[in-house]
Amino acid sequence: MKSKEMMGMKKMRFLFEVLVPALLTGMLASMAEGRTHYYDFVLKETNFTRLCSTKSMTTVNDSFPGPVIRIHRGDLVYVNVHNQDDFGVTIHWHGVKQTRNPWSDGPDHITQCRIQPGTNFTYKVIFGEDQEGTLWWHAHSDWTRATVHGAIVILPTQGTTYPFPKPDGEHLLVLASWFAGDFNEEYEEYLSNQTGTSFDDIAFTINGEPGDLVACGGETTHRWLVDYGKTYLLRIVNVVVNSELFFAISEHNLTIVGTDGTYTKPRVTSYIMIAPGQTMDVLITTNQSLGHYYMAARQFVTFDPSITGFNNMTATAILQYRGNYPPPDVPSFPINLPLFHDLDSGLGFLSLLRSLATPEHPVNVPLNITTRMFVTASINKVNYTFEGTEVSHFAASLNNITFMDPTSSILLAYYRYWYFFVYLFFKFLYLYFVSLFL
């Protein structure tokens, strides 16, 4: 009996001297890692005028693009989304790892139900311990992300700095699509006939403005004021719905230092090619003659050159030096900006993207490859059986396999699994404490 009592006392001592302090230390460490930030997002219809026409579209806090979330590495974010529009919506935190927190990830009907009109929902956004740089957020319901989106800036942990000389300043550019009407309605119309009306964007925008090269443009073109002889960190986010873009700044080189919330080896280039959903951080040194220089973006087109029905508009913004000098009649245009079908420039650019891979920013890549897979991503007609009938539907697919709604609710499966796990956990604790005194 005494041996059992001694064993129970040893277990209890282990519990209070080892496990409890370890748990408390972990909790205190997590509390000390960073600050907590709170944001309010209000979704509602807002009127905007572009290309000589005014339309109403869904935005966050009446802005296009939406508000910037700006934090330091290790910080925690809560975003309270108030839906004042007339349809359900969710928000996705693009590229954020959300470790052990999938129910705040945002895909509707997968990790959460839509936020219904007149209601609100608070997201807890947990960033990866290694994430630093630029990411973005967007709506994840239908195609509302065309107008509901914004950037996320993750600065180095307070007390630390970048893996390159600290820039003198920074600037943010969001490249987006502009549609003549409501994109969701245009897309539904396209799906209804699948052979007729195109639903391409009619223009691209830089920080919400298409620039000087379109009808009714010019007066509101985005301008970035810079000082001579400085080095700036330029954060570029491509939120365009479905297009890779070339981007360049006239007479200025760009040094790539990061992409998608992680640092890369510095590489100098005269242009970048950025995919939809991608972010890129570049350094630019303002060492040219005082003047105005176009920052320009145009589509990188990879389909048959004989097809001419695509958005061939070039969006522009202006890099403008501060100082006393006569302004030019027309800003200098980047002659090095690749043309639409320049496949060599588009594919050749990819070789510049390499992980930084330093002790401070390691990259753990598996070197023992045991399985190789060939996966084709496409948008085509997919055949499937619906209620006993073979049907064909226009859909995205991987190796001609598309997502099908399961027979049981995914959300309900999460719910049941979680409560089953909690039940097992407390049952284990109960049996453990009982065993201490047996």
Buried (B, 14 or more C-beta within 10 A) or exposed (E): EEEEEEEBEEBEEEEEEEEEEEEEEEEEEEEEBBEEBEBBBBBBBBEBEBBEEEBEBBBBBEEBBBBBBBBBBBBBBBBEBBBEBEBBBBBBBBBBBBEEBEBBBBEBBBBBEBBEEEEBBEBEBBBBEBBBBBBBBBBBBBBBBBBBBBBBBBBBBEEEEBBBEEBBEBBBBBBBBBBBBBBBEBBEEBEEEEEEEEBBBBBBBBBBBBBBBBEEBEEEBBBBEBEEEEBBBBBBBBBBBBBBBBBBBBBBBBBBBBBBBBBBBBBEBBBBBBBBBBBBBBBBBBEBEBBBBBBBBBBBBEEEEEEEEBBEBBBBBBBBBEEEEEEEEEBBBBEBBBEBBBEEBBEEBEEBBEBBEEEEBEEEEEEEEEEEEEEEEEEEEBEEEEEEEEEEEEBEBEEEEBEEEEEEEEBEEBEEEEEEEEEEEEEEEEEEEEEBEE
